[in-house]
C-alpha cells in the first residue's frame, strides 16, 4: 500500500518543484511559505475524507504528542522559508540535488530517534535515490 502512495507523491513533486521555482522569483520566501500552507490547507482538510484517513480527538492525544508537534511545526516553518529562499537564489536542479542528500540524514535520524536499524535494503534504496 505504501509504494503507490510514495510513487504518486514523487510524481507530484516534479510538478511542485517547477512551479515553486517560477513563483519564487516573484514573491519573497516568507510570503511563499505562508501562501503554500494557506493553499494546501483545504486539500489537507479534504484528505480527511479519504477512506484510509483516521481522525483523532485532539483532547485524547498526549502531552508528548503536542510537544513533538510544536517542535515539528517550528522546524517545518524554518525549512519551508529556507527552501524558498534557496530556490529564489539558485538553480533548482542543483538545489534538488542537495536536498536529495536528505535520504542520508533520514536513515541516520530514523536510527537515532526511532531506533530503526539501518538495513542493507534501506541503505541501497537511499543510495539509488541520491
Secondary structure, 3 states (H helix, E strand, C coil): CHHHHHHHHHHHHHHHHHHHHHHHCCCCHHHHHHHHHHHHHHHHHHHCCCCCCCCCCHHHCCHHHHHHHHHHHHHHHHHHHHHHHHHHHCCHHHHHHHHCCHHHHHHHHHHHHHCCCCCHHHHHHHHHHC
